[in-house]
Amino acid sequence: MKCIGLIEDRRLANIPPRHRPEHEFCFHLHDLMARLLVQMELKRAGHISFKLESEEDRRLLASGVSIPDFLEQTGRGDLERRLAINHMCLALFSDTLHFIYEGLIALEKRKFSVAFALLRKPFKEGMLLAAQMCADETDFFERMKHDAKNLLNRKSLREPEIKAILGAALNACHGRNFATADMIYRTVFDRKDDAGLAKLFDKATHLVTEFRDIQTENYNINFIFKNPEDNDVYQTIYPQLAMLLLFLNLMQIELYARMQSRNTNYQNWMIFTSIGSYEALFKRGRSRMVDFVNRSFREFLICPACSGKIRVKKADAPRLFIAETLDCGGCYMSHQFPFGWLLSKLGVDLFDE
């Protein structure tokens, strides 16, 4: 599969060629979330407004009381919750994206232990907090307000509880059918799953581990003898990493939509292009998104150079959906294709599930 064209060649030089589009896609999801975060900050979406309804309200506010305390004391509990959730959400995604960015950069440099150590926090902790907000923000707010130290307490967040939270968060999102709560749990939290990331997260973070499923081997210290020339990490990490990033992105879209009215066209574009690229890169069989494009945009899929008809293939999807570049199979010319603009003209909610 061709590179998407988002990252310059020098940065991709250490990544095996077959995995470069996958790495670009993961960075694309990071960049989508970062741009959405910046937009929400610029729009001051986390802010709330209210009217002072009495002289008593004015005196209380002038006394120097904090805004959350003022809202609580004046019976505006819903606004207090909205304010806290908004600011927690924006700050959480900002922190999460910093670690994801550095983790992806470490993969470009073959610093595997560093990459897994950096990615552990956003997925094992940040993602679980975002899922709690997405699943039940009222319950999350109450626990954050009165018992924040136990938001990630492993005694109360065992496998059934975490799966229930992940499932409820998925159900709240549009475009959720790409993964299940079980898949996400196994990838992030199940140390018994040899194909998941949980073992690697913990071993990269600790030089010595003693739990049965991740015990440090004799004559070894975790990761210090890992050969940076090995390609095994690249062969396994990207499908799982892309799934987790896509889940984070969908939760971010849902949580931000609660701050301000949902833009259906923008939502469609973000979710369609991300899930369509994910299917093309990591799923076997036909792509429902590619079939949709060939069916819905048939009249526009004409090569401007040779006038031949273009049929989008699964391998073409990431470049079309993300870089809006389409290749003609007849004359082999590459063309810009206004996919996002055309998608917006459909005027329907593609993910009204």
C-alpha positions in Angstrom: 0.0 0.0 0.0 1.3 3.5 -0.9 2.3 6.0 1.8 -0.5 8.4 2.5 1.9 11.4 2.1 1.4 13.0 5.5 4.9 12.5 6.9 8.2 13.4 5.2 10.4 10.4 4.1 13.2 11.2 6.5 11.0 10.6 9.5 9.8 7.3 8.1 13.2 6.0 7.1 13.5 3.7 10.2 10.0 2.2 9.8 9.7 -0.9 7.5 8.1 0.3 4.2 5.0 -1.9 4.5 4.1 -0.3 7.9 4.7 3.3 6.9 1.0 4.0 5.9 -0.1 2.5 9.2 2.2 4.8 11.1 1.0 7.8 9.1 -2.6 6.8 9.9 -1.9 6.7 13.6 -0.3 10.1 13.4 -3.3 11.4 11.5 -5.6 10.3 14.3 -3.4 12.1 16.8 -3.4 15.2 14.6 -7.2 15.1 14.2 -7.6 15.1 17.9 -5.1 17.9 18.4 -6.8 20.1 15.8 -10.2 19.5 17.4 -8.8 20.3 20.8 -7.3 23.6 19.5 -10.7 24.5 17.8 -12.6 23.9 21.0 -10.1 26.0 23.0 -10.3 28.9 20.5 -14.1 28.7 20.6 -13.9 28.8 24.5 -16.2 25.7 24.3 -15.4 24.8 27.9 -16.8 28.0 29.2 -20.3 28.4 30.6 -22.5 31.5 31.1 -25.2 32.3 33.7 -27.2 35.3 34.9 -26.9 36.8 38.3 -30.5 36.7 39.5 -30.3 38.5 42.8 -28.3 40.9 44.8 -27.4 38.0 47.1 -25.8 36.3 44.1 -23.8 39.4 43.3 -22.5 39.7 46.9 -21.6 36.1 47.0 -19.7 36.2 43.8 -17.9 39.5 44.8 -16.8 37.8 48.0 -14.1 35.9 46.1 -15.8 32.5 46.2 -14.7 30.1 43.4 -17.0 29.7 40.5 -17.7 26.0 41.1 -18.5 26.8 44.8 -20.7 29.7 43.7 -22.6 27.5 41.4 -23.1 24.8 44.0 -24.2 27.2 46.7 -26.7 29.0 44.5 -28.4 25.7 43.3 -26.8 25.6 39.9 -25.5 22.1 40.2 -26.0 21.2 36.5 -23.8 24.2 35.5 -21.2 23.2 38.1 -21.0 19.7 36.6 -20.9 21.0 33.0 -18.1 23.4 33.9 -16.0 20.8 35.6 -16.6 18.1 32.9 -15.7 20.6 30.1 -12.5 21.7 31.6 -11.5 18.2 32.8 -12.2 16.8 29.3 -10.1 19.5 27.5 -7.2 19.2 29.9 -7.3 15.4 29.8 -7.1 15.2 26.0 -4.3 17.8 26.0 -2.2 15.7 28.4 -3.1 12.5 26.6 -2.1 13.8 23.2 1.3 15.0 24.4 2.3 11.5 25.5 0.9 9.9 22.3 2.9 12.3 20.1 6.1 11.5 21.9 5.3 7.8 21.8 4.8 7.9 18.0 8.0 9.9 17.6 9.9 7.3 19.6 8.6 4.6 17.2 10.1 6.5 14.3 13.4 6.4 16.1 13.2 2.7 17.0 13.2 3.5 20.7 10.7 0.8 21.6 10.9 0.8 25.4 10.5 4.6 25.4 7.5 4.3 23.0 5.7 1.8 25.1 6.4 3.6 28.4 5.0 6.8 26.9 1.9 5.2 25.4 1.0 3.4 28.7 -0.3 6.4 30.5 -2.7 7.8 27.8 -4.2 4.4 27.1 -4.2 2.7 30.4 -5.2 5.8 32.4 -6.3 8.7 30.2 -8.5 6.5 28.0 -10.2 4.9 31.0 -11.0 8.4 32.5 -12.4 9.6 29.2 -14.5 6.4 28.9 -15.9 7.1 32.4 -16.9 10.6 31.4 -18.3 9.4 28.1 -20.3 6.5 29.8 -21.8 8.5 32.7 -20.6 12.0 33.2 -22.8 12.6 36.2 -21.3 9.6 38.1 -17.8 10.7 37.0 -18.4 14.2 38.3 -19.6 13.1 41.7 -16.6 10.8 42.1 -14.1 13.4 40.8 -15.6 16.0 43.2 -15.7 13.8 46.3 -13.2 10.9 45.8 -10.8 11.8 42.9 -8.0 9.7 44.3 -10.0 6.5 43.6 -11.0 7.3 40.0 -8.6 4.6 38.8 -8.6 2.4 41.9 -8.0 -1.1 40.7 -9.9 -2.7 43.6 -13.2 -1.2 42.2 -12.1 -1.3 38.5 -11.7 -4.9 37.9 -12.2 -6.6 34.5 -16.1 -6.6 34.6 -16.3 -3.0 35.7 -13.8 -1.8 33.1 -15.5 -3.7 30.3 -18.8 -2.3 31.3 -17.4 1.3 31.2 -15.7 0.7 27.8 -19.0 -0.8 26.5 -21.1 2.1 27.7 -18.6 4.6 26.2 -18.6 2.8 22.9 -22.4 2.8 22.8 -22.4 6.6 23.3 -20.3 7.1 20.2 -21.2 7.4 16.6 -19.3 4.9 14.3 -18.7 2.5 17.2 -18.9 -0.8 15.3 -15.2 -1.0 14.5 -14.3 -2.5 17.9 -15.8 -4.1 21.0 -15.2 -3.5 24.7 -13.6 -7.0 24.9 -11.1 -6.1 22.2 -10.1 -2.8 23.8 -9.9 -4.4 27.3 -7.7 -7.3 26.0 -5.4 -4.9 24.2 -4.8 -2.5 27.1 -5.4 -4.3 30.4 -5.1 -8.1 29.9 -1.5 -9.2 30.8 -2.4 -12.8 29.8 -3.0 -11.8 26.2 0.3 -12.3 24.4 -1.0 -10.3 21.4 -2.0 -7.3 23.4 -0.1 -4.3 24.6 -0.6 -4.7 28.4 2.5 -6.8 28.9 4.7 -4.4 26.8 3.3 -1.3 28.6 4.3 -2.7 32.0 7.6 -4.2 31.0 8.7 -1.0 29.3 7.8 1.1 32.4 9.5 -1.2 35.0 13.0 -2.7 34.6 11.9 -5.7 36.7 8.4 -7.1 36.9 7.2 -9.9 39.2 3.6 -10.6 38.3 3.2 -14.1 36.9 2.3 -13.2 33.4 5.1 -10.6 33.0 7.8 -11.9 35.1 11.3 -10.8 34.2 13.3 -13.7 32.8 16.5 -14.9 34.5 19.6 -13.3 33.1 17.5 -10.4 31.8 16.3 -7.0 32.6 13.1 -5.8 30.9 13.8 -4.4 27.4 17.4 -3.4 27.9 18.7 -6.1 25.5 16.0 -5.4 22.9 17.6 -5.2 19.5 16.6 -1.8 17.9 17.0 -3.4 14.5 14.2 -5.9 15.1 11.0 -5.3 13.2 8.6 -7.4 15.3 7.2 -4.4 17.2 6.1 -2.7 13.9 4.5 -6.0 12.8 2.1 -6.1 15.8 1.6 -2.6 17.3 -0.2 -0.6 14.6 -3.6 -2.5 14.4 -3.9 -2.2 18.1 -2.6 1.4 18.4 -4.9 2.5 15.6 -8.0 0.9 17.3 -7.2 2.7 20.6 -6.6 6.0 18.9 -9.8 5.7 16.9 -11.7 4.9 20.1 -10.2 8.0 21.8 -11.1 10.1 18.8 -14.8 9.0 18.8 -15.0 9.6 22.5 -13.5 13.1 22.0 -16.1 13.9 19.3 -18.9 12.7 21.6 -17.7 14.6 24.6 -17.1 17.8 22.7 -20.5 17.6 21.1 -21.9 17.8 24.7 -20.2 21.2 25.1 -21.7 22.7 22.0 -24.1 21.7 19.2 -22.9 18.9 16.9 -21.8 19.8 13.4 -23.1 16.7 11.5 -21.1 17.3 8.3 -17.8 17.8 10.2 -18.6 14.7 12.3 -19.3 12.7 9.2 -16.1 13.6 7.6 -14.0 12.9 10.7 -15.6 9.6 11.4 -16.0 8.3 7.9 -12.4 9.1 6.8 -11.0 7.6 10.0 -13.0 4.4 10.0 -12.7 4.0 6.2 -8.9 4.2 6.4 -8.8 1.9 9.5 -10.8 -0.7 7.6 -8.6 -0.5 4.5 -5.4 -0.8 6.5 -6.3 -3.4 9.1 -9.5 -5.3 8.2 -9.7 -8.2 5.8 -12.3 -8.5 3.1 -14.3 -5.8 1.4 -14.6 -2.3 2.8 -18.1 -1.0 3.3 -16.7 2.6 3.1 -15.0 2.0 -0.2 -18.2 0.4 -1.6 -20.2 3.4 -0.4 -17.8 5.8 -2.2 -17.9 3.9 -5.5 -21.7 3.8 -5.3 -22.3 7.4 -4.1 -19.7 9.3 -6.1 -19.7 7.3 -9.3 -20.5 10.4 -11.5 -17.4 12.2 -10.2 -14.9 9.3 -10.5 -13.7 10.3 -13.9 -10.0 10.9 -14.6 -9.5 14.5 -15.8 -6.4 13.4 -17.8 -7.6 10.4 -19.8 -11.4 10.6 -19.1 -11.4 7.0 -17.9 -13.6 5.8 -15.2 -12.0 5.3 -11.8 -13.0 2.6 -9.4 -11.7 3.2 -5.9 -9.9 0.1 -4.5 -9.4 -0.7 -0.9 -5.7 0.0 -1.2 -6.5 3.5 -2.4 -8.8 4.4 0.5 -6.3 6.0 3.0 -4.8 8.3 0.4 -8.3 9.3 -0.8 -9.9 9.7 2.6 -7.0 11.5 4.3 -4.9 13.1 1.6 -7.7 13.5 -0.9 -5.5 12.0 -3.6 -6.8 9.6 -6.2 -4.8 7.5 -8.7 -6.1 6.6 -12.1 -5.6 2.9 -13.0 -5.6 3.8 -16.7 -3.1 6.6 -17.2 -1.5 6.2 -13.7 -1.9 9.9 -13.0 -2.5 11.2 -9.4 -5.2 13.8 -8.9 -6.6 15.8 -6.1 -10.2 14.8 -5.3 -12.4 17.0 -3.0 -13.7 14.1 -1.0 -14.5 15.9 2.2 -16.4 18.6 0.3 -18.5 16.0 -1.7 -19.2 14.1 1.5 -20.6 17.2 3.2 -23.0 17.7 0.3 -24.8 14.4 1.0 -26.4 16.2 3.9 -27.2 13.0 6.0 -25.9 11.6 9.2 -23.9 8.6 8.0 -23.6 7.3 11.6 -27.1 7.7 13.0 -26.9 4.4 14.9 
